[in-house]
Amino acid sequence: MTFSLELDSLTKYFSKDKPAVRDLSFKVSKGEFKALLGVNGSGKSTTLKMCCNLLEPTSGKVLINGVDVRDDPSEALVHLGCVIETPSLYKDRTAEESLRYLCRLKGMTRESSTSESFRVLERVGMSPSFNIKFGKMSKGMKQRVVLAQALIGDPSILILDEPTSGLDPVGVNELESVLTGLNAEGMSILMSSHRLHEVERTCENYVFIRNGRKVSEGNVHEKEGQGGIVVLFSRPLSDEEVVRVKQIPGIGEINGVSATVASVDNESREAIMRALVLENLPVCGMESRGGLEAMFTEVGDSE
Amino acid sequence: MVVALFFLAYPTAMEGMSPENFIYPFIASMALVISIYSAISFSDNISDEFEKGTGLIMLVQPVPRTTLFAGKFVAAFIPGLILIAIYYLISIMICSSHWHGQFPTTVWMSMMLSIVYLFAALGVCGLISSISSNSSLSLVVSLLLLVVSSFYFANVNLITEPWYVLTYDSKILSDSILNVQTVFDSSMSTYAYHPLLSTSVMMMGIYGTISTAFAMVFFRYKEI
């Protein structure tokens, strides 16, 4: 099987004593939509930067379509499109001007640069005649243009570092539909994100890293429902209320404004809700917690 | 232009002047013009990429970083050449209009030296820009090194000739018009120094080559 992206024992030290990324290995196969998950400072951006040749690994290697990104960056990067952190284009140029310039850097002719910049702008839902300079665009427009530049040359793999950060819900939905469309057309995508619902909606597989190390890898949808059920309270409970809640059968741990429910069958849940209401506790709902969210919480608690 | 207007307003001021003496004040500011141009056009060119996020797009393109650097250097060098050409052309035109088509042939030598100085000044600015990740800082340092230092070395008393200072060597751009080269003796101790042509050309070449090479290496291995 061929892979779009392979990370092999990737390690990066910024200082001698604490590695940012440690012995990290995973693969993104062709057409796969994979999420790179981890809490802040876990090494996600460092990993993605090494994949894009923006940082040099201390050891290990990154292969894009089988080509080592350090040994032959020109050959490896031609297959890659990426949006890392908050990139910017030249502020005094329009989107189309900047994209044509980037097309020329990718070796396209003047004529094909124009048609390619039109194509990628349309792909992200922007009009090619859009004539505002990059510096004057809204955050959502900038994000689209930045994504458009990543699509130049129809790369086989797309690397995105929290692409929806700062976008409003409409922008998030639009971006998600563009990404799922690209993935459906066969493009491999590796995306880091903090928005777990977004990951659950769009991604197929995930890699979870902590302190630069891989702690878990698998299918996003296999995690669904594994996070259990939680009861939500409208305010933090007093000590006396905590004692009363703990006396209700089926209630597990109480954590701030929520409490886990040990049993998941409908009858037990109804009984718990009735008991909470009868006890006159500030209960405002009950929800099923996703597996990814549970994983995040566990890692956060253990740190 | 101010000097040209002065001579037009007071033609008698030209009496007794040779074409060399006439054109000298025009060319005297050439080094300063090149220094300011280099600092403004190139000192923040590379650091900007790292500071403002454009590098996150530019540096992931399938183009070697050395090629990107070379492209930036050439993009600053060519307008610099045009600036020099225009500057000398205007000077020659003003001079020849007053001297019935005559102008000193040493002006061509001065022009060649200006191109060498442009190479050196851009190299130094490129190096500063490659090292720094802050465009304002690299602009200030470049202006200090190329502009402020030129005033300093033009006015300060020195015991020995500062042949190793680029802005001192740049005096040859105007000195070559009058063919002034000081033969040093131990009694000299002030701004009366004039650089030797051979020393200046060599130093400007060394500054240009070494700083450009180092700038390219820093840019090649810089992490973002």
Chai-1 contact restraints between the chains, C-beta under 6 A:
chainA,res_idxA,chainB,res_idxB,connection_type,confidence,min_distance_angstrom,max_distance_angstrom,comment,restraint_id
A,C52,B,V60,contact,1.0,0.0,6.0,A-B,restraint_1
A,L54,B,L59,contact,1.0,0.0,6.0,A-B,restraint_2
A,L54,B,I224,contact,1.0,0.0,6.0,A-B,restraint_3
A,L55,B,E223,contact,1.0,0.0,6.0,A-B,restraint_4
A,S74,B,P62,contact,1.0,0.0,6.0,A-B,restraint_5
A,L77,B,P62,contact,1.0,0.0,6.0,A-B,restraint_6
A,V78,B,P62,contact,1.0,0.0,6.0,A-B,restraint_7
A,C82,B,V60,contact,1.0,0.0,6.0,A-B,restraint_8
A,I84,B,L56,contact,1.0,0.0,6.0,A-B,restraint_9
A,T86,B,G53,contact,1.0,0.0,6.0,A-B,restraint_10
A,P87,B,G53,contact,1.0,0.0,6.0,A-B,restraint_11
A,P87,B,L56,contact,1.0,0.0,6.0,A-B,restraint_12
A,P87,B,I57,contact,1.0,0.0,6.0,A-B,restraint_13
A,S88,B,K52,contact,1.0,0.0,6.0,A-B,restraint_14
A,S88,B,G53,contact,1.0,0.0,6.0,A-B,restraint_15
A,S88,B,T54,contact,1.0,0.0,6.0,A-B,restraint_16
A,L105,B,Q61,contact,1.0,0.0,6.0,A-B,restraint_17
A,L105,B,V63,contact,1.0,0.0,6.0,A-B,restraint_18
A,Q149,B,I57,contact,1.0,0.0,6.0,A-B,restraint_19
